[in-house]
Amino acid sequence: MERKKYPELEEGMFHGLHKAVHERTGISLPVIHQALAEHDDRSAKKLLAIRTAIEIIRERAYINEESYMAPTLETKAVNEPVAEYAMLDLDRLYTYWDYLKWSFLDRVELIKGKVVKMCPAPSRNHQLVVRVVNRYFDQYFLGKPCGLFYAPFDVRLPVPGAKKDSTVVQPDLTVICDLSKIDEKGCFGVPDILVEILSPGNSHHDMNVKFKLYESSGIKEYWIIQPQGRSILIYVLENNKYVGLPPFTEGTEACGRLFPKLVLPVDAVFEYLPKE
């Protein structure tokens, strides 16, 4: 018998493969079936289906089929790492499916497929601030039809112009009012509010990289809390661009537009920080 064009498709593990390709690419199942069964790459969609299937088959060489088909946070925690962070090719573009297989000591995020190493364990000041912020958000959203989640919590953002499943961030605090976006792995979609608390090592990342990322993704409000300056910045989305409200400093109360009664007293947020 004549060997077909893509030998990986003959030798790969096929259980659930068509569905997995559909979930990653959005291509219809009949098109995927024809492409894989006949090795038909005569259209862009069929070629993408074949390449995605081969990528999935290669991934399955590293993890067992059951954990791949139903990955959970627990699975991610116990899987053997496929590489050490220091050994990753930082010029390569990765996906969420790569991310699920990693179990580094370092915390990382994916920004449009690029691996970004997060700061080490949060500092004392960061922890002192996040405790107060969580308390106020908890009190406000108690009994309301919105989900409130604290880091570590994976948010898989759909970013315009970027490959699907190529951006995973871990904001300090996430508010999601469309509960259908929440699954066992975190959030898949665009949250309503994201809150980041700056540390000396992440200021540029949160103020620049994440600012542009959250803006392009359509996050309605982005709150940036600055312990060093004892101030809070709130950006609201208007016509797909962030507009900054006047900075909230000591003696004032921070409040966005999405939830006008969600108020964060600046003095209380920084109350437990040591005096400089």
C-alpha angles and dihedrals in degrees: 000000000000113000112241125240098259110044092183089068090055094050101035130103106262105186106123092350097129092051092047091052090048092051092052099042108022090229114147118260095240091055091047092049092051093046095050098038096047099028084236110171098160094120132048092245094051092047090050090049091052094047091047091049091051090049090053093047090052091049090054089061087072102043134032118263096244095056091046095052093050108023116181136178088258091053091051091052097053102035116110110252115253090210143355117258091244089056096054119113099241091193092061124092112237133191136218088264090061089047091055091059096053122094103176126161085229119077113233139182131203117230110188089328096313119119113236119189113223126219118279119259110328116270125249092258091050091053093047091053098042091053092058095042091051090050094056094044090047092053093049098047096041106124094005122120095250132099119235118197135178131209133306087056122127117231112189104202125200102223119194111246094012128107116269115267092012100118124066121164134177109213119190090242132011130194117197121179097175097073092190087077091065121090136160091279097051130265125345107190140021117324121211099234132016122190125198125186112208123233125185090257099048105040096106093044094051097038097045117013097037093037091061092040095052091044094052091044092055101246103172096215132016117193118196117192116199113197093181093055094032091228141115126221122199123193120193125197115245121170090345092305130100117245116195120226116219108284115267110227137174113311093030136088121237116227133164130204101247094067107018093187094054099101127177115193106218094211091055093048092058098030096111098045115111114255113256 
